[in-house]
Amino acid sequence: MTATTVRGLLAEARATLTGDEAWGEAELLLAHALDRDRAWLVAHRDDAVAPALAGQFHCCLSRRVAGEPVAYIVGHRGFHALDFVLTPDVLIPRPETELLVDAVLQRIPQSAKVDIADLGTGSGVIALAIAHARTQARVLATDASAAALDVARGNARRLGIDNIDFAQGDWCAALGQRRFDGIVSNPPYIAEFDPHLAQGDLRFEPRSALASGLDGLDAIRTIVRSAPAHLQPGGWLLLEHGFDQGAAVRGLLQRSGLADVFTARDLEGRERVSGAVARNAAT
Ligand SMILES: C[S@@+](CC[C@H](N)C(=O)[O-])C[C@H]1O[C@@H](n2cnc3c(N)ncnc32)[C@H](O)[C@@H]1O
């Protein structure tokens, strides 16, 4: 690699990286190496880049060529208009999970003083996006992984969000005896032997954040079985799941005794979020 300007380094990177995202990835990696944002790159295409910084960029590029996800190389990712620090201890937040957050926010009036639990919080994206958008809500973010909870706690501190608590434990066991107005989760839902787990970015993400039993539904089965005992009357449970798991998840929700079972679709029309409501005591 011989380029010495922003423009030249981007051109080299785009020629090196493959895939539909090559253009954006080249900019993200160069912005990271130069400690600038992408807007700065646009305004400084002809600036010279110091050899030491160009060296750092080439190092990032080599890691990407070796398959490492961009989000782990640059160490952060945007989600629901907030920026989250990420490490390989946590799942890289997916755009489709914003659908789950939007479905939750639709159920919480702006100034409602509600208690919400986010099971399997990872980097904290769901819990923190809710806590940020609904400042009167109190959110309990749980995970089995202590390392993931450290990342989530760090994100809460950095974002200055304090209407949130953290608890370590296995799904609803982390909730103790408490009941909530809403429980949300994006649990692992890929089948254990799905070949995608050995491909692309998934190779670098924690297996415990991705896979869950032979059909991918073990975690969802556990959550749906135990969550009703932790819901207030009228409280809701909302779950993200695979695009082909909607019918199975609706079946589990129906058999759990919850009411008003529904599924929401993403912009491509795929079933990605299902939920249900705890019956009121009188019904
Ligand atoms: C698909 S990731 C979701 C992370 C984050 N909520 C998001 O949407 O980006 C699933 C999370 O569940 C956690 N997890 C896996 N097994 C668990 C268990 N038995 N109890 C609680 N959390 C668990 C993983 O550590 C991981 O952080």
The ligand as an ORCA input file, in Angstrom:
! r2SCAN-3c Opt
* xyz 0 1
  C     -28.770    -12.163     21.061
  S     -27.824    -11.520     22.412
  C     -28.685     -9.977     22.675
  C     -27.818     -8.876     23.201
  C     -28.530     -7.505     23.195
  N     -29.729     -7.531     23.976
  C     -28.857     -7.079     21.770
  O     -30.027     -7.114     21.395
  O     -27.936     -6.728     21.020
  C     -28.395    -12.554     23.718
  C     -27.833    -12.240     25.115
  O     -28.366    -13.214     26.008
  C     -27.364    -13.559     26.944
  N     -27.670    -14.888     27.481
  C     -27.400    -16.102     26.940
  N     -27.841    -17.070     27.747
  C     -28.415    -16.462     28.814
  C     -29.071    -16.954     29.989
  N     -29.199    -18.271     30.211
  N     -29.562    -16.063     30.864
  C     -29.428    -14.727     30.637
  N     -28.811    -14.196     29.553
  C     -28.305    -15.072     28.647
  C     -26.076    -13.506     26.181
  O     -24.970    -13.344     27.053
  C     -26.319    -12.309     25.253
  O     -25.837    -11.124     25.836
*
